[in-house]
Amino acid sequence: MNKLSSLFINPVLNKEIKLRFRSFKSFLGILFYLAVCAAVCLAFIWIEGHNRNGFTANDSRTLFMLLSIGQMGLIAFITPGLTAGAISGERERQTLNILLTTQQSSMSIVISKLFSSLAFLVLMLVASLPLYSLVFLYGGVSPKMVLITFGLHLLTMLMIGSLGVMFSTIIRKTMVATITTYGVMLFFVVGTGFLYIFLGEIMYNLNQNPASTNQRWLPYISLMLNPGIVLFNSFEAGGLDYALQRMGITWPIWKGFTLSYIGISIFALFVSIMRLRPRMRSKKVKKKAS
């Protein structure tokens, strides 16, 4: 129990949280974000209500989708910048060695860096919840859909953040780690969509044995790794039924998305923990061998 609590209650996490949330820039960032979201909501309601002489439940659903897609884009493009310098920044400031001499374990340091980096984004998402009251006011969206959408946002944030911490650990320069994280993020957000289209054209239109198991699963894997496609599928239930029937797969895409993103996050955090103290571990192994 003490080991578990030390992962979330430790000096590293406390310091990172204070540095991030006591900054006036953080306050301005959240204020600007909420102001933009509120302006978009009010402008959308005014335009739709003015053109159609009333704001309907379908318009409310469209507004919800617009806000959710905007938040997904925010997560995709801000998370790498917040996490890619978590470890490499300490190394460049020459404070990593001091941090490693403390009693904090490698797991505690990595988890604390990840949570403190993502806490600001989580706060932005939570702060935007009152704006969704406008959606509930006009109907068209159920609380279940809101919970599913926020779950997808949090899972995407966790996966990208874990990759950012991993690249920050194995790459010494923050700039290189940030560029690498952005590149991987673009592959998941954009590249998997193009990969699905390419594999679909090759495996189905050219009739290259479409019944093959590998040929059926490869397009599905590229489809389930794309957070935008999974988010769209949560808006429109059954929107991907035709694509899944074409592949002959009955496994729901949200299950594949959840399991794959959790698996990627665990793998990235494992690599970060193992690579944080590589030299110290090798010395311990040599001592035991001698």
N, C-alpha and C positions, 0 to 999 in steps of 0.2 A: 504493500500500500504506500509506503514511504517512497519507494522508487518510482511508482506511478505518479505520485503527487509532485515529485521533484522535476518531472518532465514539463509540468505546466506552471509550477511555482518555484522559480529560481531567479538568481540575480541577473542572468543574461536576459531572460524574458522581461523582467521588470524594467531593466535599463532601456531595452529596445522600445518597449511600449511608451515609456515616459518621453524618450527622444522623439518619437513619431507623433504623439498626440499632444504634446505641449508646444509644438511648433505652430506659429501663427499661419504658416503656409498651409498646414493641414486644414485649419479652420477655413481659410480662403478657398481651398480646393473643394471642400464639401459644400460650401456656400455657393460657389460658382456652378457646381454640378447640379445642385437642387434647383438653382435659379433657371438653368437651361432646361431641365426636365419640366419644371412648372410652366415655363414659357411655351414649350412644345405642346404640352397638354392643353393649355388654354387656347393657343392658336388653333390647334386641331379641332377642339370643341366649337370654337367660334366659326371656323370655316365650314365645317360639316353642318352645323346648325343653321348657318346663314344660307347655304346653298339648298338645303333640303327642308327648310322650315321645321327643324327639329333634330335633336340628337338621339339616335335610336340605339338599341342594344347591339346591333351589328357594328355601328360606329364605335361603340364602347369596346367591343372585342378587337376591332382594328387598332384602337389606341393602345390597348394592352399589349398586342403583338408588337407595335412600334416601340413601346417602352422596353419590352423584354429584349428585343433585338438590339436596341441601343445599349442596354446594360451588358449584353453578351459581348458586343464590340468593345465596350469599356474594359471588361475583364480581360479580353484577349490581348489588348494593346497596352495595358497598364501593368498587368501582373509581371511580365518579364522584366520591366524596368525596376520593379520593387524588389524582386527576389534574386536577380542575376548578380547583384553586388553584395549579397549577404555575407559570404565567406571571403570572396576575393577582395572586397573592400577592406575587411579587417587585415588581410595580408598586405595590401598596398599601404595601409596606414601603419604597418608594422606592429599591430596590436594582437595579431592572431597567436603568436607564440606565448604572449602573456595570458591570453584567454585559455590556451591549452594547458597551462600550468596550474589552473584552478582545479577544484575538486569536481567540477561539472564533467559529466560523461560526454562522449561524442554524440550520443543520441540526444541528450538534453540540449546540447548546443545547437544541433541541426534543427530539432523540432522547435526550439525557441526562436531561432532565426526565421523559420518558415511561418510560424504563427504570428509573430510580430509584424512580418511583412504583409501578410494577408489580412491582418486585423483592420487595417485602414480601409481596404476594399469592402470588407464585410460591413463596416460601419456605414459606408456609402450606400450599400444595398439596403441596410436596415433603415437608414434615414429616408430612403425613397419610398418606404411603405405607405406613409400618409398620402402620397400621390395616387396610389392605387385605390384609395377610397373613392376617387372620382369614377373609377371603373365600376366599382360595386354600386355606386349611386345610380348608374344608368342600366346596370345588369349586363348580361351577355357573357359574363365570366364567372366561373365558380371558384370558391376558395381552394378546392382541390387543384385546379389548374395553376393557381398562384403558387401553391406549395410545390408542385412539380417543377414549375419554372425556376423557382429559387433554388430547389435542389440541384437542377442541372447547372445553374450558375455556380453554386458552391463547389460542385464536383469538378467542373471545368477549371475553376480557380485553383483548386487543390492540385490538379494534375499539372497545370502549367507552372504553378509555383514550385512544386517538387522538382520539376525539370530545371527550373531556374536555379534552385539551390544546388542541384547536382552539378550543373555546368559551372557554377560559381566555385564549387569545391575542387573540381578536377582541372579547371582552367585558371591560370594565375592572374590574368588580366581581366578587369571588370568589363572593359569595352568588348573584348573578344567573347566573353561569356554572355554578355547582353545580346550581341549580334547572333550568336549561336542559338540562344533561347528564342529570339524573334523568328529566326529561320525555321526552327522546329514548330513553333506556334503557327506560322503561315502554312506549313505543310498540313497540320491538323485542320486548320480552318478553311484553307483554300485548296491545297494540293490533293487532299483526299477526295474532294468533289470531282476534280478533273480526273483523278485516278479511277474513280468509279465509272465515269463516262467512257474513259479509254478502255477499261476492262470490259464494260458492257458491249461496246462496239466490236471488240476483238472476239469475245467469247460467244456472243449471241448472233450478231448480224452476219458474221463470217461462218457460223455453224461449225465451229471447231469443237465438236463433241461437247455440247452444252450440258450433257448429263453427268459429266465428270465432277467428282466431289470437290476437287481443288478449284475448278473453274466456277463452281457455284459459291464457294465460300470466300474467294478472293474479293469479288465485288461487295459482298456483305461486310467484310472486315473494313474495307475502305469507306463504306457507308456508315457503319456504326462508330467509326472514329471521328466523324465530323460533327462537332457540337451544334453547328447551325442547322444541319439536316435533322438531327435528333430534336432540337428545339422546335423546328417546324412541324415535325411529326407529333409533338405534344400539343400543338395548337389544333391541328387537323387530325383527329383520330382516324386511322385507316388511310392516311395520305400516302403511305408507302406500301400498301397492300399489293398493288400491282407489281411493283419492283421486287418484292419478296416472293410473290407467286412465280415470277419469271425465273427467279433463282432457285425455286423449289425449297425455300427455307421457311420454317414456321416459328423459329426462335424470335421473340419480340426484340426489336432493335434497341429499346431502352435497357433491356437486360444486358445485351452485349456491350452497350455504351458504359453502363455502370461498372460491370466487372472489369472491362478493359482499362478504364480510367483509374479505378482503384488499384489494379495490378501495376499499372505504369507508375502510379504515385508511390506505392510500396517499394518497387524496384529502384526508383530514383532516390528515395530516402535511404535505402539500404546501401547503395553505392556511395552516397554522400557520407554516411556514418563510417563506412569502411575506409574511405579515402581521406578522411579528415586527419587521422594520425597514422599515416602509412609507415613512416620511419620509426616511430615509437613502437609499433607492433612488430616490425621486423627485428628490432633490437631485442624485444622480449623473446621472440622465437629463437634467436641465436643463443641467448642466455640459457634457455631451457634445453636446447640441443647440446650445449657444452656441459 
